[in-house]
């Protein structure tokens, strides 16, 4: 029996999502927080992503929990409608800039435990815009995610909201995406080395793996539309890596919620043709937004995220191209992941984090596309960075991820290279908005509470 060789770039998910214990507020410069070992991953000054030692991860978890403040009793209550006032949030940041020596309280950093943005509500008479959705108290789980105390779903974070608002409101906003791909030369080197080893009769994975890894070299990380040093970018990167780990059944990175692609698709096109490879990516999965018809109430509708796939054909030194023949097995796997995405978000909060940042981008697009700041006569200099007082947390920008190989037994020696990424088309849900009475009812319900709100509820 020969072995089927599965090529994949592996990185520890924990590190990509770990947070510093305080939001850094600066003056006129970036004043960024850098940490070379972030929750299980190390990123050097050259942007190379590698696994950090387990001791560093344990120490970081201990540090985070030691500096972690639980929600107040009222804020810890579970609710279907946690409300965040953008006017009040802006004031809370301004207060921290002036009086709190540069540190934001946890309830601001974690947006009062808000877990999804479902409604965007405008109240011109009080010059405010309110973000609303389910929320509860929060905790740090053993894998360094900040999650709801009962649901286990990740809470929204101010750091990511800053990035989303600023990216969507940039003078020339870009499509936001992340991708990890091998270089053309790496693919050619890998194919040549595999052919050489196969001709020599080498079948031992312990011999194959290091030589194939060296031949492929590092794979390239591409971040578009947001700063590569941001936590937002790391969420995209982590979700992409985690999806491929599950699909390609990388040892030690399986999922209790999702089966891998390989074991259940032994007769797929991608596994029976040595030049065909699946490509998976995660994209927005929303229905058209709903509105009250007056432009004061908006609802983001839909599950949020879907897995997409296409099949690529390798063309030697010319790199991959879209294949005419698509892989039905890869499509079924993508559909299954989409169907189970809610469960995945609980089992692997990185997927919930990805949905959170997509929600933020759609909310920011609703605000910009409909001139809601003008309608509310609301200015957000801290949130939108028109005043340089608060920046996103920053690490070295990831640029390269090492290649890892995995093996499963088969009657043929075939190569499967998984590639893909994350694509956030935040404008698509804004097309053809639907007018509904229910959105107006939510606006009325929240309006009755606005007089007693500070910056939340």
N, C-alpha and C positions, 0 to 999 in steps of 0.2 A: 504494500500500500504506500502511496505517496502522500504528501501533505498539501493541503490548500493553504496558501499564505495570505493572510489578511493584514494589510498595511494600514496603520492608523496612528495619528499623533495623540499621545496621551498626556494629560496633565491633571494634577489633583484639583478637584472641584472646590474643596474647602477654601483654598487660598484665594480664589477668585472672588469670593463673596464676603470675606471677613472685613469688618469695619474697624476703624480707629475708635477710641472710646470717647472722643469729643470732636465736634465740628470746629474746624479752625476758621477764625474770622481774621482777615488781614486788612492792611491799609491799602496802599496803592499798587501792591504787587500780588503775585499769585499766592504767596505764603502757603505753599502746598505741603501736605504731610506725606512723607515718603517712608515706606517700610519695605525692606528688601525681602522679608519673609512674612507673607501675609496669609495666615491661616492654613499653612500646608503647602504653599507654593512659593518659590523664590523667583524673582525677576531681576536679572542683573542690569547693569547700566547699558548693556547692548540690547536689552529687550528680549533676552532668551529666557523662556519659561522652563522651569525644571521643578521637580519635586523637592520640597523642603523636608527636613527630618521630622519624625513624629514628635520628638521632644519639643520642637518649636511650636507645633500646633497645640500641644497640651498647655504650654506656657501662655500662648495667646488666649486660649479659651479661659484660663484662670484669670488673666489680666482683664479680659472683657467683662467677666462676671463680677469681679471685684469692684469695677467702676460702673456697674450697671444699676440703674434705678428703676424699680417696678412702677407701673402706672398707679396713680392715685385711685382710691376706691371707686370714685364716680367714673373716672376714665377707663377703669378696668372692666366696667360693665359691658356685656355683649349687646350689640344693637345692630339693627338692619340699616340704620341711618345715622352714621357718624358724620358730623358736619364740620368742615374746615373753612373758615373765613380767610380768603386771601388777603383782605385788608388787615385782619387781625394777625395773621401769620407774618405779614410784612412788618407790622408794629412790634411783634415779639422779637424778630430778628434785629430790628433797629434798637430795641431796648438792650439786647445782649451786646450789640456793638458798643453801646454807650456805657453800660453799667455792669456787664458781666464778665469783663476781662477776656472776652473772646471765646467763651464757651457757651454753647447752646444747651439747654436742658434736654433730657431724653425725650420728653413728651413732644418737643418741637422736632427733634431729629427724626422721630418715628411717627410724626403727624397724627398724634393722639390715637394711634392704633388703627388708623384707616387701612382697610385691606383691599379695596378696589375703588376706583373712581367710577361711579355709575351715573351720577347727575352733575351737571354744571348749571348753576342757578344764578341769575343776575338780579340784583336789587338796586336800581338806580337811586332810589330815595335815600339809601344809606351808603351809597358809593361802594358797593361790595359785590364780589362774586364768591359763591360758595361751592365747594366740591363736597359731594356727599356719596356715601356708600356704606357697606357693612364695616364694622370695626369692633375691637375688643382690646383687652390688655395684652401685654407682650412679654416674651421671655427669650433667652438665648438657648437654642437647642444644642445638642452635643456636637453638631456639625457646623457650628458658628453662624447659623442663620437666626435672625430676629423674627420670631413667628408669634402668632396669636396663641394665647394660653390654652384655648380649648380646641380650636380648629387645626392648629399646626401650620396654617397658611402664612406666608410671609407678610409682614406689614409694609406699607409704603414708607419710603424714606425721603426726607427732605433733600438729601444729597442728590438723589436721582431726579427729583422734581426740578431742582435747579438746572440740571443738565438738559432735561426735556424742554423746559420752558425756554431756555436760552437757545437751544438748537433749532426749535421750531420758529422762534421769533428772530432768528438771525436775518440780516439784510438779504442774504441769498441762501435760504435753507436748503439742505440737501436731503436726499433719501438716506435714511439711517440703516446701516448694515454692518455685518461682521462676516468674515470668511476666513477659513483655514485651508490652504491649498498647497500641494507640493509644487516645486519648481519644475519647469520643463526638463532642465538638466538632471534634476533628481529622479524624475520618472525614467528618463533614458538610462541613467546609471543603474537604477534599481532593476530594470528589465535585463540589462546586460549582465549584471551580477547574478541574477536569478538563473538566467540561461547557462551561465558558466558553471554555477554550482550544481544545476540539474544534470548537465552533461557529465560532471565529475561524480555523479551518483550520491551527492551529499543529501541526506534526508533528516539528519539530527537537528531539531529546532534549536538546541543550544549552540550549534555551530552556525546555522543559518541566520538566526536572529541578529547577532551583532554585526555580521557582514552586510546583511540587507539594510539594517538601520544606518550603517555608515555610508552605504551607497546612496540611499535616498537623501540623507542629510536632513537639515532642519526644514520644516514646512513654514510657509509664510502666513503671518496673521495680518489681515487687512481690516481696519476699522474706518468707517466712513460716516460723516454727519455729526459725530460727537467726538470730544477729545479722547484719544486712545488711552490717556492716563486716568480716565474717570472710572468710578465704580459702575456706572451705567454700561460702559464698554465691557467691563469684566463680566457683568451679568450676561450679556450677549455671548461672549466668548465661552463662559462656563456652560451655558445651556447648549450651545453647539457641541462642545466636547462631550457633555453628558449624553446627549442624544446618540452620538456616534459610538460611545462606549457601550451603550445598551444594544444598539443595532448590530455592531460587529462582535459583541460578546467578548470584550476585552476582559481578561482574567481579573476577577475581584471587583468588577464594576457592573454586575448585573442588576436587574430590577425585579422586585417582587410583583410589580404592577404590570410590567411589559415583558413579553418574551423577546429574545433576540431575533434578528433577521436570519442569521446564517442557518441555525439548526432547523428552522421551519421552512426553509426555502432551498433545499439541496438541489432541486431541479429547475431553479430559476434561471433566467437568461444570464444574469450577472455571475452566476456560479458555474455555468457550463460553457461560457465563451471567455477565453483568456483576455480578450481585448475590450470587454464590456464591463462597466463599473457603475454601481448605483451612486446617485448624488442625492442627499437629503438636505433640506433646510427648513427652518421654522419661520412662518410668516403670520401676518395679522389674519384674524378670522372673526370679523364683525359683520353684523347686519348694518343696514343704513341707520344712521342715528335718528332718534325721534325728537320732536320739538313741539312746543305749544302753539306754534303758528305766529307768535309775536317776537320770537327770538330771545325770550327771557329764560326759557327752560329747555334744557337739552338732556337727552339720555343716551349713554353709550350702551349699545345692545350687542349681545352675542357672547360666545364662549371666550373669544379673545385670540387664541393661537391655534394654528393648524400646522401639521407636518406636510411638507411637499416633497415630491421626488421627480427626478428625471434620470434617464440613463445616458451615460457618457461612453464614448468609444475612444480608446487611447490611440494616438497617431504618432508613436515614436517621438522624435525630437520636436514635433509640432504641438505636443501637448494634447489634452483632451478636447473633444468636441461633442456636441449633442448628437446622440445616436438616433437613427431612424426607427430602430426597434426598441420599444420601451419594455420595461420589466414589470409584468403584472404582479409578481411577488413583492417587489419593492413598493409598488403602489398600495397593495393590501396592507403592508406593514405601516406605511405612512398613515393610512386611514385608521388603522387600529390605534396608533399613537394619538391621533386627533380625538378619537372617541374616548380614550382613557386619560385625556389631559388633566381633567379635574383631579382624578386619583393620583396621577403622577405628581401634581403640584403639592399634594400632601406628603407623598412619600419622598419626593426630591424637591425641596422648596426652591431650587434654582429655577424650575419651570414656572412656579408661581411668581418669582421675582421678574422673570421675563415678561409675563403677562402684565404685571404691575407697571413696568416701564412702557409697554405698549399702550396701556390705558392712559398713562401720563401724556404720551405724545399725541394721542387722539384728543384728549381734553385740551391740550395746548393749541392744537390745530383748530378746534371749535372756537376757542377764545380769539385766536388771531383772525381766522377766516370770516368771522361774523362781527369783528370790531367790538368785542364785548367790553374791553377795557375802556373804550371811548363811551360806550353806552352807560357804563357805570361811573364814568369820570373817575377812574381809579388808576393810580400810578403805583408801580411796583419796582422801585429802583434797586432794592436789594435782591429780589427774586430774579429780575431780568438783567442784573449786572450793569445797569446804567450808572450805578455808583459802585466802585470797586472795593466793597467791604467784605464780601463773603465769596469764597470760591469752593468748588467741589474738592473733596479729598483727592489726593493725587499720589500715584505710585509711578514707578518706571513703566513706560508704555510697552506692552507686550508686542513683540515683532516676529519672533520665531518660536516654534514648538518642535521639540524633537520627535522623530518618527519612532513608533514602536511596532513590532510585528507580533502577530498571534497566529496560532496554527490549529486547524482541525483536520482530522483524517478524511481522505477522499481517494478515489481511484485515479484522480488526475491532479497534477500540480498546477493550480491556477492562482492567479494574482487578483485580489480585489482591493482596490484603493478607495476608501470612503472619503468623500469631500462634501462640501456644502456650506452652511452658514446660517445667518439670521437676516431677514429682510423686513423692515418696518415701514410699510407704506401707510402712513398715518392719515393721508388725505382721502384714501378710498372710501372709508366709512361715511364721509361727509357728502358724498354724492347722493342725490335723490332723497333728502330727508323726509321722514314720515311725520305728519301731524297727528298727535294723539291726545286725548283728554287726560289720560293718566299722568302725563308729564306735568300738566298744569296743576293737577291735584297735589303732586309732590311739592311744586313751587308754593302753593298755598299753605301746605302743612309746615314747611320750613319758614315761610314768611311770618307765621305766628310766633316763631321762636327767636327771630333775629334780634329783637329788642333786648333780650337777656343774654345773648351770646357774647363771649369775649373773643377768643380766636378759634374756639372749637365749641360745638354743641351749644 
